[in-house]
Every structure is written in structure tokens, then in C-alpha cells.
Amino acid sequence: MIVASVDEGSPAERAGLRRGDVILRIAGEKIRNYEDARRALYGVLVDDVITFEVRRGGTSLETLTLHVVERT
């Protein structure tokens, strides 16, 4: 699943997710499409920490950590 955009100041941006990243895994679950991502994130709560494995630039593999915070 390719990241189309990342909101400025969002938890995703703070975790290091970038436009064009390809999400391979969320919390250890393989991600092939939006539905897989939705299932992997179902039930996530404030203060949870989630790992994202992404491919960046076609070759680089990154593991990002996202801390879920309450929206204000």
C-alpha cells in the first residue's frame, strides 16, 4: 500500500512516514491494500505504540514506530 499523503504535524509524520512510502507491515501483519491496513489498525487505542515496516525509495527498508495520541 502506497502512502498518498501525510498530514503535517500528524502522528504519522512524527513517526517518519513519508509520501510515497510503501507500507509492507503494520504491527507485524502483512499489508497488501487499504482493507489489510484497516484490519491491522482496528482496535488501536490512545497510547498504543505501533510499528510500520515500509519500503522507501524502492530499496530502503525502514521500521517506524508510531505512538497513538488523542486528537485535540
C-alpha positions in Angstrom: 0.0 0.0 0.0 1.5 3.3 -1.1 1.2 6.4 1.2 -0.5 9.1 -0.9 -0.1 11.9 1.7 0.9 12.6 5.3 -0.7 15.4 7.2 1.7 18.0 8.7 2.1 17.6 12.4 0.3 14.2 12.4 1.4 11.2 14.4 2.3 9.6 11.1 4.6 12.5 10.2 6.2 12.4 13.7 6.9 8.7 13.2 8.7 9.4 10.0 6.1 8.2 7.4 6.5 9.9 4.1 4.5 10.3 0.9 5.5 7.5 -1.5 6.4 5.1 1.3 5.1 1.6 0.6 3.7 0.0 3.8 4.6 -3.6 4.0 3.6 -4.5 7.5 1.7 -2.9 10.4 2.2 -4.4 13.8 3.6 -7.4 12.2 0.7 -8.0 9.8 1.3 -8.1 6.1 -0.3 -5.2 4.3 -1.4 -5.6 0.6 -4.2 -3.0 0.5 -6.3 -0.5 2.4 -8.5 -3.2 3.8 -5.5 -5.0 5.3 -4.3 -1.7 6.9 -7.8 -1.0 8.3 -7.9 -4.5 9.9 -4.3 -4.1 11.3 -5.3 -0.8 12.9 -8.7 -1.9 14.2 -8.9 -1.6 18.0 -5.9 0.6 18.3 -6.2 2.8 21.4 -4.7 6.0 22.7 -1.1 5.4 24.0 -0.7 2.3 21.9 2.7 2.0 20.0 2.5 0.5 16.5 5.3 -0.4 14.2 5.2 0.1 10.5 7.6 -1.6 8.1 8.0 0.5 5.0 9.9 0.4 1.7 11.3 3.8 0.9 12.8 4.8 -2.5 12.4 1.3 -3.9 15.2 -0.3 -2.0 15.5 1.1 1.6 13.6 -0.8 4.3 12.6 1.2 7.3 10.9 0.3 10.6 8.9 3.2 12.0 7.3 3.5 15.4 4.0 5.4 15.8 2.7 6.5 19.2 -1.1 6.9 19.1 -2.2 10.1 20.8 -5.6 11.6 21.4 -6.6 14.3 18.9 -7.2 17.7 20.4 
